[in-house]
Amino acid sequence: MSALQRIALFLTIIGAINWGLIGFFQFDLVAAIFGGQDSALSRVIYGLIGIAGLINLALLFKPAEELGRTEPKTSRT
């Protein structure tokens, strides 16, 4: 997994946690930290999380071989 994919995964997890907080407690953590939903910094964070989601969506359609997954080797002894 490349560094870009790891960053995208991290941002997607942050976004999922934020949506969970909104859904369960009606609390927007990103807006609370960065000055409300209309602040420029919050909009940048929301945009980065959206781009990260698109990057992770592309990972969904990659074959397992490209992701570095290999089947465990079994011994024939």
N, CA, C and O atoms as a CHARMM CRD file, in Angstrom:
* protein
*
  308
    1    1 MET  N      0.85100  -1.16900   0.00000 PROA 1      0.00000
    2    1 MET  CA     0.00000   0.00000   0.00000 PROA 1      0.00000
    3    1 MET  C      0.90000   1.23600   0.00000 PROA 1      0.00000
    4    1 MET  O      1.80100   1.36300   0.82900 PROA 1      0.00000
    5    2 SER  N      0.64400   2.13100  -0.93000 PROA 2      0.00000
    6    2 SER  CA     1.49100   3.31400  -1.04800 PROA 2      0.00000
    7    2 SER  C      1.15000   4.33400   0.04500 PROA 2      0.00000
    8    2 SER  O      0.13800   4.21600   0.73600 PROA 2      0.00000
    9    3 ALA  N      2.01200   5.32300   0.17700 PROA 3      0.00000
   10    3 ALA  CA     1.79900   6.36900   1.17500 PROA 3      0.00000
   11    3 ALA  C      0.50900   7.13900   0.89000 PROA 3      0.00000
   12    3 ALA  O     -0.22700   7.48600   1.81300 PROA 3      0.00000
   13    4 LEU  N      0.23900   7.40600  -0.39000 PROA 4      0.00000
   14    4 LEU  CA    -0.99200   8.11800  -0.75400 PROA 4      0.00000
   15    4 LEU  C     -2.22200   7.31100  -0.34600 PROA 4      0.00000
   16    4 LEU  O     -3.19700   7.87400   0.15100 PROA 4      0.00000
   17    5 GLN  N     -2.18000   6.00400  -0.55300 PROA 5      0.00000
   18    5 GLN  CA    -3.30400   5.15400  -0.17700 PROA 5      0.00000
   19    5 GLN  C     -3.48400   5.10300   1.33600 PROA 5      0.00000
   20    5 GLN  O     -4.61100   5.06700   1.83000 PROA 5      0.00000
   21    6 ARG  N     -2.38600   5.10000   2.06200 PROA 6      0.00000
   22    6 ARG  CA    -2.48000   5.10700   3.52900 PROA 6      0.00000
   23    6 ARG  C     -3.06800   6.41600   4.03500 PROA 6      0.00000
   24    6 ARG  O     -3.89000   6.41000   4.95100 PROA 6      0.00000
   25    7 ILE  N     -2.65800   7.53400   3.45200 PROA 7      0.00000
   26    7 ILE  CA    -3.21300   8.83400   3.83800 PROA 7      0.00000
   27    7 ILE  C     -4.69600   8.88200   3.49900 PROA 7      0.00000
   28    7 ILE  O     -5.50400   9.36400   4.29300 PROA 7      0.00000
   29    8 ALA  N     -5.05300   8.38500   2.32400 PROA 8      0.00000
   30    8 ALA  CA    -6.45700   8.36000   1.91700 PROA 8      0.00000
   31    8 ALA  C     -7.27600   7.50200   2.87400 PROA 8      0.00000
   32    8 ALA  O     -8.38700   7.87700   3.25100 PROA 8      0.00000
   33    9 LEU  N     -6.73700   6.36100   3.26500 PROA 9      0.00000
   34    9 LEU  CA    -7.44100   5.49300   4.20600 PROA 9      0.00000
   35    9 LEU  C     -7.62700   6.18900   5.54600 PROA 9      0.00000
   36    9 LEU  O     -8.70600   6.11400   6.13300 PROA 9      0.00000
   37   10 PHE  N     -6.60200   6.86100   6.03400 PROA 10     0.00000
   38   10 PHE  CA    -6.68300   7.59900   7.29700 PROA 10     0.00000
   39   10 PHE  C     -7.76700   8.67400   7.22000 PROA 10     0.00000
   40   10 PHE  O     -8.58500   8.79100   8.13200 PROA 10     0.00000
   41   11 LEU  N     -7.77800   9.46000   6.13600 PROA 11     0.00000
   42   11 LEU  CA    -8.78000  10.51200   5.99500 PROA 11     0.00000
   43   11 LEU  C    -10.18600   9.93600   5.86900 PROA 11     0.00000
   44   11 LEU  O    -11.14400  10.52700   6.36800 PROA 11     0.00000
   45   12 THR  N    -10.31700   8.80000   5.21400 PROA 12     0.00000
   46   12 THR  CA   -11.62100   8.16600   5.08800 PROA 12     0.00000
   47   12 THR  C    -12.12000   7.69100   6.45400 PROA 12     0.00000
   48   12 THR  O    -13.31000   7.79200   6.75300 PROA 12     0.00000
   49   13 ILE  N    -11.22100   7.18300   7.26700 PROA 13     0.00000
   50   13 ILE  CA   -11.60000   6.76400   8.62600 PROA 13     0.00000
   51   13 ILE  C    -12.03900   7.97000   9.44800 PROA 13     0.00000
   52   13 ILE  O    -13.02100   7.89300  10.18700 PROA 13     0.00000
   53   14 ILE  N    -11.31600   9.09000   9.32500 PROA 14     0.00000
   54   14 ILE  CA   -11.70800  10.31200  10.02500 PROA 14     0.00000
   55   14 ILE  C    -13.10300  10.74100   9.58000 PROA 14     0.00000
   56   14 ILE  O    -13.93300  11.12100  10.40600 PROA 14     0.00000
   57   15 GLY  N    -13.35800  10.68000   8.28100 PROA 15     0.00000
   58   15 GLY  CA   -14.67200  11.03800   7.76100 PROA 15     0.00000
   59   15 GLY  C    -15.76300  10.11900   8.28000 PROA 15     0.00000
   60   15 GLY  O    -16.85700  10.57500   8.61100 PROA 15     0.00000
   61   16 ALA  N    -15.47300   8.82700   8.35300 PROA 16     0.00000
   62   16 ALA  CA   -16.45700   7.87900   8.86200 PROA 16     0.00000
   63   16 ALA  C    -16.76300   8.13100  10.33900 PROA 16     0.00000
   64   16 ALA  O    -17.91600   8.05300  10.76200 PROA 16     0.00000
   65   17 ILE  N    -15.73500   8.43100  11.11000 PROA 17     0.00000
   66   17 ILE  CA   -15.95100   8.75900  12.52100 PROA 17     0.00000
   67   17 ILE  C    -16.79400  10.01400  12.64000 PROA 17     0.00000
   68   17 ILE  O    -17.70500  10.07600  13.46600 PROA 17     0.00000
   69   18 ASN  N    -16.49800  11.02100  11.81700 PROA 18     0.00000
   70   18 ASN  CA   -17.26400  12.26300  11.85400 PROA 18     0.00000
   71   18 ASN  C    -18.73300  12.00600  11.51000 PROA 18     0.00000
   72   18 ASN  O    -19.62700  12.52900  12.17400 PROA 18     0.00000
   73   19 TRP  N    -18.98400  11.19300  10.46500 PROA 19     0.00000
   74   19 TRP  CA   -20.36600  10.87100  10.10100 PROA 19     0.00000
   75   19 TRP  C    -21.04800  10.07900  11.21000 PROA 19     0.00000
   76   19 TRP  O    -22.24200  10.26300  11.44400 PROA 19     0.00000
   77   20 GLY  N    -20.33300   9.22000  11.88600 PROA 20     0.00000
   78   20 GLY  CA   -20.90500   8.49900  13.02300 PROA 20     0.00000
   79   20 GLY  C    -21.31400   9.44300  14.14000 PROA 20     0.00000
   80   20 GLY  O    -22.38600   9.29800  14.72800 PROA 20     0.00000
   81   21 LEU  N    -20.45700  10.40500  14.42500 PROA 21     0.00000
   82   21 LEU  CA   -20.78400  11.40200  15.45300 PROA 21     0.00000
   83   21 LEU  C    -22.00600  12.23000  15.04900 PROA 21     0.00000
   84   21 LEU  O    -22.85900  12.54000  15.88200 PROA 21     0.00000
   85   22 ILE  N    -22.08000  12.58200  13.77400 PROA 22     0.00000
   86   22 ILE  CA   -23.23700  13.34300  13.29800 PROA 22     0.00000
   87   22 ILE  C    -24.50000  12.49000  13.42700 PROA 22     0.00000
   88   22 ILE  O    -25.52900  12.97000  13.90300 PROA 22     0.00000
   89   23 GLY  N    -24.42500  11.24100  13.01000 PROA 23     0.00000
   90   23 GLY  CA   -25.58600  10.37400  13.04300 PROA 23     0.00000
   91   23 GLY  C    -26.08300  10.05200  14.44000 PROA 23     0.00000
   92   23 GLY  O    -27.28900  10.05400  14.68900 PROA 23     0.00000
   93   24 PHE  N    -25.16500   9.77800  15.35000 PROA 24     0.00000
   94   24 PHE  CA   -25.56400   9.36500  16.69200 PROA 24     0.00000
   95   24 PHE  C    -25.78100  10.53300  17.65600 PROA 24     0.00000
   96   24 PHE  O    -26.65300  10.46800  18.52300 PROA 24     0.00000
   97   25 PHE  N    -24.99500  11.59400  17.50800 PROA 25     0.00000
   98   25 PHE  CA   -25.02100  12.66500  18.50800 PROA 25     0.00000
   99   25 PHE  C    -25.29900  14.05400  17.93400 PROA 25     0.00000
  100   25 PHE  O    -25.32100  15.03300  18.67900 PROA 25     0.00000
  101   26 GLN  N    -25.51100  14.15300  16.62800 PROA 26     0.00000
  102   26 GLN  CA   -25.70100  15.44100  15.94500 PROA 26     0.00000
  103   26 GLN  C    -24.56200  16.40900  16.27000 PROA 26     0.00000
  104   26 GLN  O    -24.78100  17.59200  16.52800 PROA 26     0.00000
  105   27 PHE  N    -23.33600  15.86900  16.25000 PROA 27     0.00000
  106   27 PHE  CA   -22.14100  16.66700  16.53600 PROA 27     0.00000
  107   27 PHE  C    -21.16200  16.52200  15.38400 PROA 27     0.00000
  108   27 PHE  O    -20.70900  15.41900  15.08000 PROA 27     0.00000
  109   28 ASP  N    -20.83900  17.63600  14.74500 PROA 28     0.00000
  110   28 ASP  CA   -19.89700  17.64900  13.62900 PROA 28     0.00000
  111   28 ASP  C    -18.52100  18.02800  14.16700 PROA 28     0.00000
  112   28 ASP  O    -18.24800  19.19900  14.43100 PROA 28     0.00000
  113   29 LEU  N    -17.66100  17.02900  14.32600 PROA 29     0.00000
  114   29 LEU  CA   -16.33800  17.24200  14.91700 PROA 29     0.00000
  115   29 LEU  C    -15.47000  18.15300  14.06200 PROA 29     0.00000
  116   29 LEU  O    -14.78500  19.03000  14.58800 PROA 29     0.00000
  117   30 VAL  N    -15.49200  17.95200  12.74200 PROA 30     0.00000
  118   30 VAL  CA   -14.68300  18.78700  11.84300 PROA 30     0.00000
  119   30 VAL  C    -15.09600  20.24900  11.96900 PROA 30     0.00000
  120   30 VAL  O    -14.24300  21.13200  12.06100 PROA 30     0.00000
  121   31 ALA  N    -16.39700  20.50600  11.97200 PROA 31     0.00000
  122   31 ALA  CA   -16.88900  21.88600  12.10100 PROA 31     0.00000
  123   31 ALA  C    -16.52300  22.46800  13.46400 PROA 31     0.00000
  124   31 ALA  O    -16.18200  23.64700  13.56700 PROA 31     0.00000
  125   32 ALA  N    -16.59300  21.64400  14.50900 PROA 32     0.00000
  126   32 ALA  CA   -16.26300  22.12400  15.84800 PROA 32     0.00000
  127   32 ALA  C    -14.78500  22.49500  15.96100 PROA 32     0.00000
  128   32 ALA  O    -14.43600  23.47800  16.61500 PROA 32     0.00000
  129   33 ILE  N    -13.92500  21.71100  15.32700 PROA 33     0.00000
  130   33 ILE  CA   -12.48500  21.97300  15.42900 PROA 33     0.00000
  131   33 ILE  C    -12.06100  23.14600  14.54900 PROA 33     0.00000
  132   33 ILE  O    -11.24100  23.96800  14.95900 PROA 33     0.00000
  133   34 PHE  N    -12.61900  23.22300  13.33700 PROA 34     0.00000
  134   34 PHE  CA   -12.11500  24.18200  12.35500 PROA 34     0.00000
  135   34 PHE  C    -13.01500  25.38800  12.12500 PROA 34     0.00000
  136   34 PHE  O    -12.85000  26.07600  11.11700 PROA 34     0.00000
  137   35 GLY  N    -13.95800  25.67200  13.01500 PROA 35     0.00000
  138   35 GLY  CA   -14.68100  26.92600  12.95200 PROA 35     0.00000
  139   35 GLY  C    -16.00400  26.91400  12.21100 PROA 35     0.00000
  140   35 GLY  O    -16.37600  27.93000  11.62300 PROA 35     0.00000
  141   36 GLY  N    -16.71200  25.83000  12.21600 PROA 36     0.00000
  142   36 GLY  CA   -18.02700  25.76500  11.58300 PROA 36     0.00000
  143   36 GLY  C    -17.96200  25.22600  10.16800 PROA 36     0.00000
  144   36 GLY  O    -16.90200  25.19200   9.54400 PROA 36     0.00000
  145   37 GLN  N    -19.12900  24.80200   9.67100 PROA 37     0.00000
  146   37 GLN  CA   -19.18500  24.19300   8.34700 PROA 37     0.00000
  147   37 GLN  C    -18.88100  25.17800   7.22600 PROA 37     0.00000
  148   37 GLN  O    -18.46100  24.76600   6.14400 PROA 37     0.00000
  149   38 ASP  N    -19.08300  26.45800   7.46000 PROA 38     0.00000
  150   38 ASP  CA   -18.87900  27.44900   6.40300 PROA 38     0.00000
  151   38 ASP  C    -17.46400  28.01700   6.35000 PROA 38     0.00000
  152   38 ASP  O    -17.14200  28.77400   5.43400 PROA 38     0.00000
  153   39 SER  N    -16.61400  27.66700   7.31500 PROA 39     0.00000
  154   39 SER  CA   -15.25400  28.20300   7.29000 PROA 39     0.00000
  155   39 SER  C    -14.45200  27.55700   6.15800 PROA 39     0.00000
  156   39 SER  O    -14.69300  26.41500   5.77000 PROA 39     0.00000
  157   40 ALA  N    -13.50600  28.31500   5.65200 PROA 40     0.00000
  158   40 ALA  CA   -12.70000  27.82800   4.52500 PROA 40     0.00000
  159   40 ALA  C    -11.90900  26.57500   4.90200 PROA 40     0.00000
  160   40 ALA  O    -11.79500  25.64900   4.09800 PROA 40     0.00000
  161   41 LEU  N    -11.37100  26.54200   6.10100 PROA 41     0.00000
  162   41 LEU  CA   -10.57500  25.38900   6.52400 PROA 41     0.00000
  163   41 LEU  C    -11.43800  24.12500   6.62600 PROA 41     0.00000
  164   41 LEU  O    -11.00300  23.04400   6.22600 PROA 41     0.00000
  165   42 SER  N    -12.64800  24.25600   7.15700 PROA 42     0.00000
  166   42 SER  CA   -13.54800  23.09900   7.21900 PROA 42     0.00000
  167   42 SER  C    -13.88100  22.59900   5.83000 PROA 42     0.00000
  168   42 SER  O    -13.92600  21.39000   5.60300 PROA 42     0.00000
  169   43 ARG  N    -14.11300  23.49600   4.90600 PROA 43     0.00000
  170   43 ARG  CA   -14.44200  23.09800   3.53700 PROA 43     0.00000
  171   43 ARG  C    -13.26300  22.38300   2.88000 PROA 43     0.00000
  172   43 ARG  O    -13.45800  21.44600   2.10700 PROA 43     0.00000
  173   44 VAL  N    -12.04500  22.82000   3.18400 PROA 44     0.00000
  174   44 VAL  CA   -10.85900  22.13400   2.65700 PROA 44     0.00000
  175   44 VAL  C    -10.77600  20.71700   3.22400 PROA 44     0.00000
  176   44 VAL  O    -10.49500  19.76800   2.49200 PROA 44     0.00000
  177   45 ILE  N    -11.02200  20.57500   4.53400 PROA 45     0.00000
  178   45 ILE  CA   -10.99000  19.25600   5.17600 PROA 45     0.00000
  179   45 ILE  C    -12.05700  18.35600   4.57000 PROA 45     0.00000
  180   45 ILE  O    -11.77800  17.20000   4.25100 PROA 45     0.00000
  181   46 TYR  N    -13.27400  18.86700   4.40700 PROA 46     0.00000
  182   46 TYR  CA   -14.34300  18.07300   3.79800 PROA 46     0.00000
  183   46 TYR  C    -13.95700  17.65700   2.37600 PROA 46     0.00000
  184   46 TYR  O    -14.22000  16.52700   1.96500 PROA 46     0.00000
  185   47 GLY  N    -13.34400  18.55800   1.63800 PROA 47     0.00000
  186   47 GLY  CA   -12.91200  18.24300   0.27600 PROA 47     0.00000
  187   47 GLY  C    -11.84400  17.16900   0.24300 PROA 47     0.00000
  188   47 GLY  O    -11.89700  16.26400  -0.58900 PROA 47     0.00000
  189   48 LEU  N    -10.86900  17.26100   1.14500 PROA 48     0.00000
  190   48 LEU  CA    -9.81100  16.24700   1.21500 PROA 48     0.00000
  191   48 LEU  C    -10.37900  14.87800   1.58500 PROA 48     0.00000
  192   48 LEU  O     -9.94600  13.85800   1.04900 PROA 48     0.00000
  193   49 ILE  N    -11.34100  14.85600   2.49200 PROA 49     0.00000
  194   49 ILE  CA   -11.96000  13.58400   2.86800 PROA 49     0.00000
  195   49 ILE  C    -12.73800  13.01300   1.69000 PROA 49     0.00000
  196   49 ILE  O    -12.74000  11.79900   1.48400 PROA 49     0.00000
  197   50 GLY  N    -13.39600  13.86500   0.91800 PROA 50     0.00000
  198   50 GLY  CA   -14.10600  13.40100  -0.26400 PROA 50     0.00000
  199   50 GLY  C    -13.17100  12.81700  -1.31000 PROA 50     0.00000
  200   50 GLY  O    -13.46700  11.77900  -1.90200 PROA 50     0.00000
  201   51 ILE  N    -12.04800  13.47500  -1.54000 PROA 51     0.00000
  202   51 ILE  CA   -11.04600  12.96000  -2.48900 PROA 51     0.00000
  203   51 ILE  C    -10.48000  11.64100  -1.98800 PROA 51     0.00000
  204   51 ILE  O    -10.25600  10.71900  -2.77300 PROA 51     0.00000
  205   52 ALA  N    -10.24800  11.54800  -0.68200 PROA 52     0.00000
  206   52 ALA  CA    -9.74200  10.30000  -0.09800 PROA 52     0.00000
  207   52 ALA  C    -10.73400   9.16300  -0.31500 PROA 52     0.00000
  208   52 ALA  O    -10.33400   8.03000  -0.58200 PROA 52     0.00000
  209   53 GLY  N    -12.01000   9.45900  -0.20400 PROA 53     0.00000
  210   53 GLY  CA   -13.02200   8.43900  -0.46200 PROA 53     0.00000
  211   53 GLY  C    -12.97500   7.95900  -1.90100 PROA 53     0.00000
  212   53 GLY  O    -13.13700   6.76600  -2.15700 PROA 53     0.00000
  213   54 LEU  N    -12.75600   8.86400  -2.84500 PROA 54     0.00000
  214   54 LEU  CA   -12.65400   8.47400  -4.25000 PROA 54     0.00000
  215   54 LEU  C    -11.42200   7.61200  -4.49400 PROA 54     0.00000
  216   54 LEU  O    -11.47700   6.65900  -5.27200 PROA 54     0.00000
  217   55 ILE  N    -10.31300   7.93700  -3.84000 PROA 55     0.00000
  218   55 ILE  CA    -9.09700   7.13000  -3.97400 PROA 55     0.00000
  219   55 ILE  C     -9.35800   5.72000  -3.44300 PROA 55     0.00000
  220   55 ILE  O     -8.96000   4.73300  -4.06200 PROA 55     0.00000
  221   56 ASN  N    -10.02800   5.63600  -2.29500 PROA 56     0.00000
  222   56 ASN  CA   -10.32700   4.31800  -1.73100 PROA 56     0.00000
  223   56 ASN  C    -11.35200   3.56800  -2.56400 PROA 56     0.00000
  224   56 ASN  O    -11.33000   2.33800  -2.60600 PROA 56     0.00000
  225   57 LEU  N    -12.23200   4.27400  -3.21500 PROA 57     0.00000
  226   57 LEU  CA   -13.18400   3.62600  -4.11400 PROA 57     0.00000
  227   57 LEU  C    -12.44800   2.95800  -5.26700 PROA 57     0.00000
  228   57 LEU  O    -12.82300   1.86500  -5.69100 PROA 57     0.00000
  229   58 ALA  N    -11.40700   3.60100  -5.77400 PROA 58     0.00000
  230   58 ALA  CA   -10.60500   3.01100  -6.84100 PROA 58     0.00000
  231   58 ALA  C     -9.90400   1.73900  -6.35100 PROA 58     0.00000
  232   58 ALA  O     -9.72800   0.79900  -7.12500 PROA 58     0.00000
  233   59 LEU  N     -9.50300   1.69900  -5.08200 PROA 59     0.00000
  234   59 LEU  CA    -8.85700   0.50700  -4.52700 PROA 59     0.00000
  235   59 LEU  C     -9.80500  -0.68600  -4.50500 PROA 59     0.00000
  236   59 LEU  O     -9.36600  -1.83400  -4.57500 PROA 59     0.00000
  237   60 LEU  N    -11.08200  -0.41800  -4.40800 PROA 60     0.00000
  238   60 LEU  CA   -12.07300  -1.47600  -4.35600 PROA 60     0.00000
  239   60 LEU  C    -12.07500  -2.33100  -5.61900 PROA 60     0.00000
  240   60 LEU  O    -12.39500  -3.51800  -5.57200 PROA 60     0.00000
  241   61 PHE  N    -11.71700  -1.72300  -6.74300 PROA 61     0.00000
  242   61 PHE  CA   -11.78200  -2.41600  -8.01600 PROA 61     0.00000
  243   61 PHE  C    -10.43500  -2.94000  -8.51000 PROA 61     0.00000
  244   61 PHE  O    -10.36300  -3.50300  -9.60200 PROA 61     0.00000
  245   62 LYS  N     -9.36300  -2.76600  -7.72500 PROA 62     0.00000
  246   62 LYS  CA    -8.05900  -3.29700  -8.10400 PROA 62     0.00000
  247   62 LYS  C     -7.99800  -4.78300  -7.81300 PROA 62     0.00000
  248   62 LYS  O     -8.50700  -5.23900  -6.78900 PROA 62     0.00000
  249   63 PRO  N     -7.37900  -5.54200  -8.70400 PROA 63     0.00000
  250   63 PRO  CA    -7.20200  -6.97000  -8.41100 PROA 63     0.00000
  251   63 PRO  C     -6.31800  -7.16900  -7.18600 PROA 63     0.00000
  252   63 PRO  O     -5.47500  -6.32500  -6.88100 PROA 63     0.00000
  253   64 ALA  N     -6.50700  -8.26800  -6.49400 PROA 64     0.00000
  254   64 ALA  CA    -5.75900  -8.54600  -5.26700 PROA 64     0.00000
  255   64 ALA  C     -4.25600  -8.58800  -5.51600 PROA 64     0.00000
  256   64 ALA  O     -3.47300  -8.22600  -4.63800 PROA 64     0.00000
  257   65 GLU  N     -3.84000  -9.03400  -6.72700 PROA 65     0.00000
  258   65 GLU  CA    -2.41300  -9.12700  -7.02100 PROA 65     0.00000
  259   65 GLU  C     -1.75700  -7.74700  -7.00200 PROA 65     0.00000
  260   65 GLU  O     -0.60600  -7.61400  -6.58500 PROA 65     0.00000
  261   66 GLU  N     -2.48000  -6.72300  -7.44900 PROA 66     0.00000
  262   66 GLU  CA    -1.91600  -5.38300  -7.47700 PROA 66     0.00000
  263   66 GLU  C     -1.83000  -4.77100  -6.08800 PROA 66     0.00000
  264   66 GLU  O     -1.03000  -3.86400  -5.86100 PROA 66     0.00000
  265   67 LEU  N     -2.63100  -5.24800  -5.17300 PROA 67     0.00000
  266   67 LEU  CA    -2.63000  -4.70500  -3.82100 PROA 67     0.00000
  267   67 LEU  C     -1.55700  -5.33900  -2.94300 PROA 67     0.00000
  268   67 LEU  O     -1.36800  -4.93300  -1.79600 PROA 67     0.00000
  269   68 GLY  N     -0.85600  -6.33300  -3.47900 PROA 68     0.00000
  270   68 GLY  CA     0.22600  -6.96300  -2.73000 PROA 68     0.00000
  271   68 GLY  C     -0.21800  -8.13400  -1.89000 PROA 68     0.00000
  272   68 GLY  O      0.55500  -8.65100  -1.08200 PROA 68     0.00000
  273   69 ARG  N     -1.44300  -8.55500  -2.06700 PROA 69     0.00000
  274   69 ARG  CA    -1.92200  -9.71400  -1.32900 PROA 69     0.00000
  275   69 ARG  C     -1.46800 -10.97900  -2.03500 PROA 69     0.00000
  276   69 ARG  O     -1.58300 -11.10500  -3.25500 PROA 69     0.00000
  277   70 THR  N     -0.96100 -11.89600  -1.26400 PROA 70     0.00000
  278   70 THR  CA    -0.57900 -13.19300  -1.83200 PROA 70     0.00000
  279   70 THR  C     -1.18000 -14.27500  -0.98300 PROA 70     0.00000
  280   70 THR  O     -1.41600 -14.09200   0.21200 PROA 70     0.00000
  281   71 GLU  N     -1.42500 -15.38900  -1.59700 PROA 71     0.00000
  282   71 GLU  CA    -1.93800 -16.53300  -0.87000 PROA 71     0.00000
  283   71 GLU  C     -0.80200 -17.14700  -0.05500 PROA 71     0.00000
  284   71 GLU  O      0.34300 -17.16000  -0.50600 PROA 71     0.00000
  285   72 PRO  N     -1.10500 -17.65000   1.13000 PROA 72     0.00000
  286   72 PRO  CA    -0.04900 -18.29900   1.91500 PROA 72     0.00000
  287   72 PRO  C      0.45800 -19.54300   1.19100 PROA 72     0.00000
  288   72 PRO  O     -0.31400 -20.32800   0.63900 PROA 72     0.00000
  289   73 LYS  N      1.76000 -19.69300   1.21300 PROA 73     0.00000
  290   73 LYS  CA     2.37400 -20.85400   0.56800 PROA 73     0.00000
  291   73 LYS  C      2.28900 -22.04500   1.49500 PROA 73     0.00000
  292   73 LYS  O      2.56000 -21.94300   2.69200 PROA 73     0.00000
  293   74 THR  N      1.91000 -23.17100   0.92700 PROA 74     0.00000
  294   74 THR  CA     1.83100 -24.39700   1.73400 PROA 74     0.00000
  295   74 THR  C      2.98900 -25.30600   1.35600 PROA 74     0.00000
  296   74 THR  O      3.42300 -25.35900   0.20500 PROA 74     0.00000
  297   75 SER  N      3.45800 -25.99700   2.33400 PROA 75     0.00000
  298   75 SER  CA     4.56500 -26.91600   2.12700 PROA 75     0.00000
  299   75 SER  C      4.03500 -28.27500   1.71700 PROA 75     0.00000
  300   75 SER  O      2.99200 -28.70700   2.20800 PROA 75     0.00000
  301   76 ARG  N      4.74100 -28.96000   0.81800 PROA 76     0.00000
  302   76 ARG  CA     4.32500 -30.29100   0.36200 PROA 76     0.00000
  303   76 ARG  C      5.12500 -31.38800   1.05400 PROA 76     0.00000
  304   76 ARG  O      5.31600 -32.46000   0.47900 PROA 76     0.00000
  305   77 THR  N      5.58400 -31.15200   2.24400 PROA 77     0.00000
  306   77 THR  CA     6.36000 -32.18000   2.94000 PROA 77     0.00000
  307   77 THR  C      5.51300 -33.06700   3.77600 PROA 77     0.00000
  308   77 THR  O      6.02600 -33.98000   4.42200 PROA 77     0.00000
